[in-house]
Amino acid sequence: MAQVTKLNVNGRPCTIDADADISLLSVLRDQLDLTGSKYGCGEGQCGACTVLIDDVPHYSCSVLTHTVRNKKVQTIEGLAKPDGTLHPVQQGVVDEQGFQCAFCMSGFIMSAVGFLKTNPNPTRLEMAQSLSGNLCRCQDYDKILTAMMRGAENMRKVNHA
């Protein structure tokens, strides 16, 4: 049975109609047209659908929409500034060309952004551990990790400017 749910997605209030058992990923993609979070496995194992909920990374395919009422949801679409300036982690990916097919990249970026909120100066090993729940079909993990470390460096520069 559908129920009206009010959400805060990327800083904007929105109201959706969703069954109690519908995933946040489905609502983001199908009702709000936010397709940056990808449907990878649908089982909370690949990380392609990662979003931040109250600044903490979560697999949106495993979160029921009604559970995020009164919480702040941020997707990859909500990272860049309104003028189009990329988030420092997104810029790190561009700077390092940290992707091949890029299907997984929004999940990696969202996981890194969430991790960097609690650890702004990680070692490479700490960053790798924080991203261990994200899988890449192309398996270019060294390149991805280098891009995320560049993103961390970019964030430190922005925060000290």
Order of alpha helices (4+ residues) and beta strands (2+ residues): beta-beta-beta-beta-beta-alpha-alpha-alpha-alpha
